[in-house]
Structure formats: structure tokens, C-alpha cells
Amino acid sequence: MRAEGPRGRIRAFWHGIRGVAVVACLALALPAQAQDSPADVPLVAWEAPPTCPSRAVFEAEVERILGRRPSGGPYADITVVAHGERHTAVLVLGARRRRIEGASCEAIVRASALIVALEIDPDALSIGDEPEPPPPPPEPPLAELEGGVELDRAVGPDPARRLASPFPPGSTRGPTEPPFRFLGGAGLALDSGAMPGLAPGVWLGASGRVAGLLELGLEVRILPEQRARLAPRPQVGADVSLVAGRVRVGLGIVVARLGVASFEVAPLVALELGSVSGTAVGLMTPLSASSLWLAADAGMELRAFFWDALGVFVRGELEITLKRSSFVVEGYSTPVFRADDAGFVGIAGILLRTS
């Protein structure tokens, strides 16, 4: 050990002062560094009503959009004001000022966070991280009747409110009715007025449904021979028959469906043209003659179809004779037969139609 002079003591004092200064600088620098940590620096100056999300929620939304925690800040001064159910946010970004309005404070937060994220780093956005919304639930299938007739879906989510009819409200036709349908049929006819008495016969017809309800058809009616007798001499008379064709115009209106069956009404008018033939009986020389037959008809037909193709029908018509047939036996002034001015025609039979 050796004693030091004045110069040694001065050097030691100087080194002590310098050490104290270094320690003091480190002590001041560490709190400042902790204060400037990016995790503690707010991204925005946030002022909002208590019902709005907090600043932490806002900053978390900014970080979600950017995909990271930005350094530095604050980047904007945001003030949110409530106006009843709506909210308004004023964003001050440097020298720029923006105003945002929304129906809720949450909407204001999302819009403002997007603007601030664009202000921080337009190239580092990661929009689209939110999960995809779930797909809508599949619509329930339409209920089906036997035979393939679909039911209309009732308004509303309750399946118990499905309609029991295949037709929309106020409609008389099904949604699956084709624009054209061919109908053909055969049946028995019963005439009162065109022949000497109540006369059975045969009916054949074919028609097509066009333009929705409208039907156009051609028909044939055949009434076999029926004997008419001369009043003064019953042994003298004539055998009278009728063959006539007609053009029919009508409407085919569906009124109800029940399972695989459908029911229709068909108002109609027809013009009939034909020939009435007569052969004299009770004379030495048989004589034959024919007369023009012309009549107009109007009536109603009721139909019931099963399995969509096979059906039955019944029809009633009022017949107005436009050209009356009259037969006079040679040598007698009294006609042996003359058609009535008006009569009735009834027809019943089966129908076949294309689907």
C-alpha cells in the first residue's frame, strides 16, 4: 500500500462523478423507454358515450384489420356523439376532418377502424378475416299430391299453413295446366224435338283447348231411323233419321281438385248442320227424300277427370231449330213429320285427353 498525492485524489474524484452520471442517465432512460412501449401508446384519442364500445375494442378492431399491432400513434382524434338511436363520429386525421353517421355505435366503430387502418398502412390490410356467414337453410320441398300435382307454398315460415288447394288464391286453374290439350270422346245422345219422338243416338267429338280456357271442337251426332205415322191413316208413315255435324266453342274451367281427380264445368255454344232423311212406308212405291238440318245449341257440360287423362261427362243443351225439316207423303196434304222449333239434347259419355 502506498500513499497518493493530490493528482491521484483528483483523478479518483473525477471517475466517481462520471460513474454517478452514467447511473443517473440509465435510471432516467429506463422509465422513458417503458413509457414509449408500442403496447402502451394509444392508437387514437377516443371519446364516446358509455353505451359505445371502449377504446380498447376500437383498437382491437384496427389490429384485426391490419393483422398486427402498429407502432407509434396516436393517429386520429375521434369523438362519437349519440343522436337518439343514431350516432355520429367526427374523425380528425392530421389536417383532414371526416364525419361518419351510423344506425349504431358498433357500426361507427367498424367504419372508423377501417379509416384509421387505411391511414396507418394502406398496403397491410387483411380485410376478409371474418368468418363466412353460414349458408341460408334450404327451403322445404313442396308437398306433392299423388299423381305429381304440386301444392303452392303458403306465405310464411309455418309449414302448417300450406295450402290444401293446388291453385293460387282467386284462380280456377292449376299451375301445371298445359297451354294446349286435346280432348276426344264418345257417348250416347238423347234428342227431343228433331225427331218424331224421344230419340236416342250416338255422339262423337274431338276438341282442343287453346289460349288458356278456350276450347274449339268438331262433333258428330247420329240419330237412327224412327217411324212417324200419318194421323188420318196410321198404316202410312215415314222412317226418319238425322246425321249432323257441328262446330262447338266453349270454355273448360277447373273448379276443384281432389287427389288425382279434377272437376270442370264447360259452358258452350254450337252450330249444327246436317241432313234429315225420310223414307215413306205403307205405300205401293217407297219414296225417299232428305231435308237440310240447321240448328243452334247452347248448354253446359260437367266433367270429372281421373288420373288426368280419363274422364266422364254429362251435357245438357237447348236446341233452336233454324231450318225445320218437314216430310209430306205424296197424295196427302198433312205432313207426316215436322221438326219442333226448339228442343233439348242430352249427352253422356267418356273423354280422353292428352297431358
PyMOL commands that set and color helices and strands:
alter all, ss='L'
color gray80, all
select helices_A, chain A and resi 6-35+55-66+105-120+122-124+159-161
alter helices_A, ss='H'
color red, helices_A
select strands_A, chain A and resi 44-47+76-83+86-93+96-102+181-192+199-210+214-229+237-251+253-258+261-281+288-306+310-323+326-327+337-338+342-353
alter strands_A, ss='S'
color yellow, strands_A
deselect
rebuild
show_as cartoon
